Amino acid sequence: MLKLITDKEMREADVYTCAHSGISSTELMEQAATAFTKIFVTDISPIRHITVIAGTGNNGGDGLAIARLLRIKGYPNIQVICLDDFANASEDFTINKERLHSLKIPFETARTPEQLPQHFDVVIDAVLGSGLNRELSSFLKSSFAHINKNSQYTVSVDIPSGCSADRFTFENYEGIRADLTICFQRPKLLFTLPESSVVTKAFKFTEIGLDETYLTTIPTDYYWTDETAVQKLLHKRKAFTHKGTYGHALVVSGNTQTKGASLLTAKAALFSGAGLVTLLSEADYFPYINIYQPELMTADKDDLKILDYAKYQCIATGPGMGTDNDQRKQLLFLLQQKQPMVLDADALNLLTTDLLKQYIKQPVILTPHVKEFDRLFGKHTNWYDRIQTAKAKAKELHCVIVLKNQYTYIFNEEGKVFINATGNPAMAQGGMGDVLTGCITGFLARGYCAFYAAVVGCFVHGKAGDELAESYEVTPASVVAEQIPLTVRRLLSGGKD
């Protein structure tokens, strides 16, 4: 997992790296510019007209180095415009300005917004960077507004100018509104919040050579779930194992008009590697289950209270279940069986915080979307506050919370937050949450602890959708479930087919 750190800590890592590796700040800047350029050239064609808008600090120095590297890489149409709003130029800015001369890249200074071009094709924003420590001047506000209005496409260096990495408010934002931001060394927690779309529509991050050993020593509650970490968490199936080795999951879900939800959950648990999956249902529905997925076992809903729950390693309930009094009684009965559980959808709608405190005596994973979360834990006006509540509730209730969004947040009972970045808009269809519930359930049945089952399940679910989205505009939930074994195989083999 990659630790996410504050802007102040990132600047301290810059200083540490230079002091302990023998590299100068100018050389580190060159590494950052090289890493930025490597991503930029994969997205932007050399035929585009590039305008680097720079300040005179180190972010501006990054911009000048990027302009030079792009020219060397065959981008002929590059100009640099420096905004004259700064008292002094940094040493690294001055060095990189001198390096531009030999390549004859046009360099101009704008002292008023009117001196900026009326239209931009591609803007590289390198004005302020992450070290913003003052209110924007009227000149910068007007210049940024002009760029936002007249740029076809804007790419920010590390962070959009005018945005603070460690302030999680977006009201009255007057900075650069980027189409893409290329961050240095780590993603920024800020950009995982849905409100951050006013700052940047998308972001990528790239290593620039900071001392990773030092970065791992910085304390944090926030972690980025990367592929390498998930590969280490995955258990490879071994010789002389059998279906009993990989656990037995019970799915209690679905109602008269929502049988599909229970089928998708059970199917995903099966395809995520559970040795056995039993679906609780009305007896007259058994033939349809056998036709849909013959590997699924069945149990009669009328036998709910006489089942031998000791034979199940975990229970999943909630998708399509319904919220009447019978379902509530059923849910409370299941909670009393003290088996590890995944609670989703209507199971969450039937619960209260007091009931959770009363009944949670075993590992439990809650998988709410935003409306379910706020119904359980109180209404929130922004996502940063919602994350803080989820941290506190996971600790208070001794459970795992999976707060679903484009970047899903996974909270453990120690208050740690793991951010999942897999998944894509092609997965925006009904039933996708049911498959996620089943995927987490499958790993829970196999013996993963609740937290790791949630971390691995979320990553694998989204990664399966990402792989499908390379070929398909839409990836239905049932297809994602069928992709899961192939995704896991690729992860276990280091990405090789």
Secondary structure, DSSP 8 states (H G I E B T S, - for coil): -EE---HHHHHHHHHHHHHHH---HHHHHHHHHHHHHHHHHHHS-TTS-EEEEE-SSHHHHHHHHHHHHHHHTT---EEEEEE---S---HHHHHHHHHHGGGT--EEEESSGGGS-S-EEEEEEESSGGG--S---HHHHHHHHHHHHHEEEEEEESS-TT--TT----TT--S--BSEEEEESS--GGGGSGGGGGTBS-EEEE-----HHHHTTS--SEEE--HHHHHHH-----TT--GGGG-EEEEE---TT-HHHHHHHHHHHHHTT-SEEEEEE-GGGHHHHHHH-TT-EEEEGGGGGGS-GGG-SEEEE-TT---SHHHHHHHHHHHTT---EEE-THHHHH--HHHHHHH--S-EEE---HHHHHHHH---SSHHHHHHHHHHHHHHHT-EEEE-SSSEEEE-TTS-EEEE----GGG-STTHHHHHHHHHHHHHHTT--HHHHHHHHHHHHHHHHHHHHTT-S---HHHHHHHHHHHHHHHHTTT--
